[in-house]
Amino acid sequence: MDHRSFRDQLAFSIGYAVSRSRDLLRRLLKEHITDDARQQLAERVVEHLELSGFEIDEQERIMRKQDGGRGW
């Protein structure tokens, strides 16, 4: 059983997704970046969170950890 807090799990998942997006990070770090580059990185983070077992509840406007995810 994972004893890390939800916040710790979320921070780890975001860090992992960002680290896997080095090409986009380079683009984001340039002086002038496009909205498209920022959006691509945000989408990758959200996709990774969902693959890691986080559920985004649009109606309740919350995110929670589902059972059966990878549980980073």
N, C-alpha and C positions, 0 to 999 in steps of 0.2 A: 504494500500500500504506500502511496506517495504522501509524505507528510508535509510537503511544501504547501504554502498558502496558495490560494487562487491567484493572488497578485504575483507571487513568485513564478508560478507556472506561466502566467500571461507574459511577464517580462522576459522569461527565458524563450518563449515561442517567438515573440517579436524580435528579439536579438538574433535568434537562429535564422528567421526568414530574411532579416536585413543582411546578415553575413553571407547569405547565399545569393545576394543581389548586388555583387560588387560592381558589375557593369553599370547598373542604374545609379549606384552611389557615386561613381565617378562623374556621371552626367549631372547628378544633383549638386555636386560640390563645385561645379564650374560657376563662373560668375553669373551667367545668364542661363537659366534652365527653363524648360517648357513645363506647362501644366501637365502635359502628357507624361513626362518622366516621373513627376511626383505621383500622379495617379497610378502609373504602372507599379511603382514600389508599394504604394498603399494596397493595391489589389493583391500583390504577392503576399504581403503580410496577412491579409484577411484569409486568403486561400490556405496559407500554411496553418493559421489558427484553426480553421475548420477541419483540415486534415488531422490536426493534433487533438481533435475531440472537443473543441470549443463550439458551442451552439450560440448563434446570434438570434435572439428572439426579437423580431421587428415590432411585434405588437406591444410587448412589454418594454422594449428599448433597453434590453439588458443582454449581457453575454454571460454564459455559464459553462462550466466544464461538464461534458457528457461522460457517462460511463462508457467504457469500451474504446476510448480514444487511445492514441499512442502513449499519452501521459508523460510527455517530456518532463 
